Amino acid sequence: MQENAGLLLILLAAIVMIIVLVVKFRVHSFLALMLASFVVGAGAGMPLPSIAESFEKGMGGTLGFLAAIIGLGSILGKMLEESGGAERIAQALLNALGEQRAAWAMMLVGFVVGIPVFFEVGFVLLIPLIYVVAKETRLNILYVGIPLAISLMTVHCMLPPHPAAMAITRMLGADVGTVILYGLIVGLPTAIIAGPVWVNLVCSRTAPASQQAFLDERCVLSPHRELPGLGLTLFTILLPLLLMVGKTLAVMSLPQGSSLYSLMTFLGNPLTALAIAVIFAYWALGLRRGLQMVQLQVLTQRCFTPLANILLIIGAGGAFNGVLIDSGVGKVLASTLGQWDINPILLAWLVAGLMHLAVGSATVAMVSAAGMILPILDAMPGQNRELMVIAIGAGAIGWTTVTDSAFWVVKEYLGVSLSDALKKFTAGTVLASVVALGMTLLLSHWV
């Protein structure tokens, strides 16, 4: 018992170290996770060469699959950005719903556009449209901006092929297509309640007097450009999801070993699905609209540079998980938490939420929580791993506050005070997290 308690104290010390290094000393999350991995390994008595081997194995095993996925997803997002596809979807929804329902329109825009792009990219990409709508309708910028931000954060945490969601799907051994289906079932009501419903309760529709001067400075209309067709843009975004979900349905309904089963399994592999989507995007959003291959090559190169940060963080999270398992700390953690009388879904949600609050990164929170939850799943056969992925994502949505760069992106681009950002956006993410937890628990009774 004393040995087990000692191992848990080592894990606690490592988590505290990650928090202190990231929050107080501003150490990069990759380095903090790396140092924590060595603290856990050394504290558990692993030989030093074994710690390095576990770290290398954990990082390589995680990135061996995800590096290509993240790269392909980034290309798809870049094509959507450069072609004006995101703008086309936003305009179509605003025209269909009307500017007075702009909060609903922007929530739907975030949910669709957020599928292939990172949170910060999606928000910065669509913020000019928020400025235009707020200026022309004289609606409060928070009234239209918060639903977009909440929707983007929900998709970012819960829906593959986003890097963190894909990473924990892989780490927990869950089926990607099923995670996408569950993510849509849980995520859309979450985005609705914590988006347009929430702002209707807490935000005035009428713009404050100070907003007009802010918009006059920020709202510079871009010259008219030809945008891609709505149907083609939507199909490009949804193509990888359709292929991955199609694989899941094929596994459930087709006889194993049949030609169609093999074909759908191949096409629905995340790597194949995203590769097909990228090739289609090159044609639909590039070549078809007059771009040359040399221009597409430049766009592709430009989208890879920002990926180093996310790749290193996810890789270090996988390495941390590898050291937890090889050191024996994971088994002790699973045994201890397994004795608690708490629903595993609630536990996964709680761990991810606390890590996000402490570390300030939804991605770090998700991969760290997955590493701590995985030993519990291995010790408790029969748990629905797809629901656990959704639970971790639901926990990571909440507490997007001053420690998270996403908070400052929203605050600064919307030009609001710190207190308004905390009351409207941070509180909205907490509400989204709670709603997503409730939806996940409800779903667990049906699957």
N, C-alpha and C positions, 0 to 999 in steps of 0.2 A: 504493500500500500504506500509506503514512504517513497519507494522508487517511482511509482505512478504519479504521486503528488509532485515529486521533483520534476518529472518530465512536463507536467502541465504548467508548472511555474516557469519552466524554460520557454514554453510556447507563449505564455502570457508576457514574459519579458521581451520576447522577440516582437510581438505585436505592439507593445508599448514603444519599443525602439523604432519600429517603422513609423509610428505616429509622430514621435518626437523629432525624428530626423526630417520627415517630410514637412511637418507643420511649423516647427520652431526653427530648425536650422536650414530649411529650404533645400535639403538634399533631394536629388532626383529620385523618383519612385523606383526606378530600375536599380539604382545603387542601394537604396534602403532595403528593398526586397532581397537583393544579393547578400548584403551583410546579415540580414535576419536569417537567411538560409544557413549561413555558416555558424551563426550563434546557436541555432537549433541543433545542427549536426554536432558541433563541438560539445555543447552542453549535454547532449544525449550520449556522449562517449564514442561517437563514430571516429574511426581513424581519419586523419586529415585527407589522405588520398581518396578515401571513399566519399567524403563530403563533396570533393570536386567532381568525382565521377557521377554522383547522384544529381548534382546541379547541372552538369552537362547533359545527362540523360533526360532529366525533366524538361530542360529548356529545348533541347533538340526534338524530343517527342511532341512537345506542344507546337512548336513553330514549323516542324516538318510538314504538317498538314495545313496550318493556318497561314503561313507566309504567302503562299500562292493565292489563297482565298481572299486575304486582305488586299493583296495587290490587284486582283481582278475586280473586286468591289470598288476599289478606289478609281479604277479606270472608268467603270460604269457611272460613278458619281460625277466624275470630271466631264464626261460626255453630256450628261444631263445638265450640268452647270453651263458649259460653254455653248451649247446649242440653244439655250433658252427654253429647254423643256420644262423646267420648274416654273418659269414665268407663265408658260402656256397653260399648265394645269391650274395655277393660281387664278389666272384671268378667267378661265372657263368656269371654275367654281364660284367666283365672285359674280360673274354674269348670271349664273344659274340661280344662286341663292339670294342675290341682291346685296347691296352694300350695307344695308341695315342688319343683315345677318352675317356680317363680316367675321364675327367671332367663330361661328360654325364653319364658315368657309376656310379660315386660316387653320382651324383644327384639322380639317380634312386634308388640306394642303400639306401640313406637317406630317400627317400619318402616311401619306403616299410618297411625298418627296423624301421623307426621312429614311425610307427603306434602303437606298443605296449610298447615302451620304452621312458623314459624321455630324454630331449635333452642332458644333460650332460652324461647320461649313454650311449646313442647311439654314441656320439662323442668319448668318451673314449674307447668304445668297438671297434670302427672301426679305430681308429687312427693308430694302428700297420699296418693295410693294407695300409693306406695313406703313411706311412714311406717306406714300401716295394716298392710300385708303384713308388714313387718319386725317390727312390734310383736306381731302375733297369732301369727306363726310362729316368732318369736325367731331369725330368720335374720339374718346379717350384712347391714347396710344396703348395703354395697358389693356384696354378692353379687347383690342385685336392682337396685341403682341403676346400676351400671356398664354392664350390657347395654342398659338403656334409653338411656343417654347415648351409647354407641357407635353404636347403631342410628339414633338421631336425627341424629348427626353424619354418618353414612354417607349417609342420604337427603338431608340438607341439601346435601351437596357433589356428589352424583351424579345426582339425579333431578329433572328438570323436573316441575312448574312452579316449583320453588324459584328465587328471583331470580338467584343467581349461576350456577346450572346453566343456567337459561334464557338468561342474558346471554351466556355463552360459547358456547352452542349457536348463538345468533344471530350472534355475532361470527365464528365459524369457518364459518358457512354450512352447518351440519349439519341433518339432518332430526330434528325433535323426537320424532316417534313412534319412530324407530329408536333414538335416545338413551335413551328411556324403556325400551325392550325390553332394550338392552344394560345399562342401569343396574340393572334388576331381576335380570338374569342374573349380573352381577358383585356387586351390592350385597347380595343376600340371603346368599350364602355368606360374604361378608366380615363381615356383622353377626353371623352364627352363630359363626364362628371367633373373632372378636375380642370377642364378647359372652359368651354362656353357656359356651362351651368355655374361653375365657381365664380367666374368674373361677373356674371349677372347678379350674384349675391354681394360681392365685395367691391366692385368697381362701378363708379359712375360712368354712364355712357357719354356724358358731355365732357368735352375736353377742358382741362383747366386753362386759365388765361395765359399761363406761361408756355403752353405747348406750342402755340403758333410760331413764336420766335424760334424755338428749337427746330421745328419742321422747316421753316424758311431757310435755315442754315444747312440742314441735312438733306432736304428733299430736292435733289437736282435730277430732273427727268432725263433719262438716257435717250439718245436718238432712236427713232423707230427702226426695228430690225425684223426681218422675216423670221417667224417662229415655226418650229416643227408642228405637225398635226397632233391634235390631242390624242386620238386613238392610237397612233403609232408610238407616241411618247409613253402612254400608260402601258401599252403592251411591252415596251422595252424594259420598263421598271419592274413589271410583274412577272416577266418571263422566267427568271431564275426561281422565283417562289412557286410558280405553276409547275415547273419541272421537278422541284424537290418534293412538293406535296404530291405530285403525280406518282413519284416513286413510292411514297408511303402507301398510297391507295393501291398501287400495283402489288406491293408486298402482301397487302391484306386480302386481295381479291383474286389474283392470278395464280395458276399452278406453278410452283417453284420448278425451275428448270426449263420452262417454255421459252420460246424465242422472244415473245413480247415481254415476258418477265425480265429476261436478261437485258433487253433493250431499255426498258423503263428504269431498271436499276442503274444502268450506265448513265443514261441521260439525267437522272435525278441525283446522281452524286454531286455534292456541292461544287466540287472543282469543275466537273463537266458542265453543270448548269450555268455557272457564272462565265465560263469560257464561251459558251454558246451565246449568252446574253451580251457579252462584250463584242463578239464578232457581229451580232445583229445591230448593236448600237453603232459600231463603226460605219455600217451601211446606212441605217435608218437616220441617225443623227449627224452623220459625217459625209460619207461619199455621196449619198443621195442628195445632199444639199450643197454639193459643189466643192467640198473640201478634198484636198489631195492627200495621199498617203504620207507624204513628208510632213504635212501639218498635223495629221493624227499621231505621227511619231513624236512630234514636239509636245503635244498635249499629254501623251502617255508618259513621257519623261518627266514632265512637270508635276504629275500627280504622285510620283513615287517618293519625292524628297521628304514630305511631311510624315511618311509612314514609319520612319525610324523610331520615333518616340513610342508609338502604340505597339510596334513589334517588340521592342525591348521590354516594355512593361508587362505585356502578356507572356513573353518568354520567361521573364523572371518570376512571374506568378506560377507558371508551370514548374519551374525549377524549385520554388519554395514548396510546392505540393510534393514534388519528388523527394525532397529531403525529409519532409514530414513522414512520408510513407516508409522510406528506407531506415530512418532513425528509430522507428517504433512509436514515435509521438502520436502519429495518426491513429494507431490502434488504441492507445490509452485514451485519447480524446473521444474516439467512437464509443469505447466502453463506458466512459464517464457520462457523456451526454445521453447515451442510450438508456441510462438509469433514470434520467429525468422524465417526469411524467408530462411531456410536452409534444405536441404534434410536430413531426419532422418538417412539415411545410412552414409552420410558424417559426421553428428554430432557424431554418435557412433564411427566411425573411428577416428575422431579427439580427442575425449575424451580419448579413449584407448591409442592412440599414445602419447598424452601429459602425461598421467599417467605413461606410461612405461619410458618415458624420465626422468620424475621427480623421480620416486620411484626405478627404476632399476630392476623391476621384472615383467615379462610378466604375470605371474599368478595373482599377486596383481592388476596389471593394468586391467586385464580382469574382475575380479570379482568386482572391484570398479566401472568400467565403466558400467557393467551390472546393478549394483545397482542404478546408476544415470539415466540410460536409461529406466529402467523398468517402472517408473511412466509415462514417455512419451508414451510408448506403451499402457499402460492401459488407458491413456486419448485420444488415437488416434486409435480407433478400425479399423481393416482392414490392419494394417501394417504387412508385412511378417516377422514374428519373426525369421524364419530360416535365412533369409538374414541378419537380425540384428546381429545374432550370428556370421556369417561370417564377417560382417563389423567390429565388435569388435575385432575378432581374427586378421583381416588384420591390424588394427591399432596397435595392440600389437606386431606384428612382427618387426616393425620399431624401430629405435633408440636403438638398442642393443649396448650399449656403456659402458663406464667405470664404471657406477653405477650398471651394471648387471654382476652377476657371470659368465653367459654364455660367455660374452666378454673375460674375463680373461682365461677361459678354452680354448677357441679357440686360443687366443694370445700365451699362454704359450706352448700348445701342438704343435702348428705349429712353434714355435720358431722365431717369427717375431717381428719387432719393434712396438712400440706403434703407430707410425704414419702409418705404413703399415696396422696394424689391423684396425685402424680407416678408412683409405682410402678404403680398400678392403672389410672388413667384415661389419663394421658399415654402410658404404655407401650402401653396398649390401642389408642390411636389410631395409634401407629406400627405396631403389628401389623396393624391394619385397613388401613393404607395399603399395606403390603407385600403383604398377601393380595390386595387389590384390584388392585395392579399385576400380580401373577402371574395372576390371573383374566383381566385385560385382554389380557396377552400370549398367554395360552392361547386366548382368544376370537379374537384376530387371525389365528390359523391356520385358522379355520373360516369367517370372513366375508370 
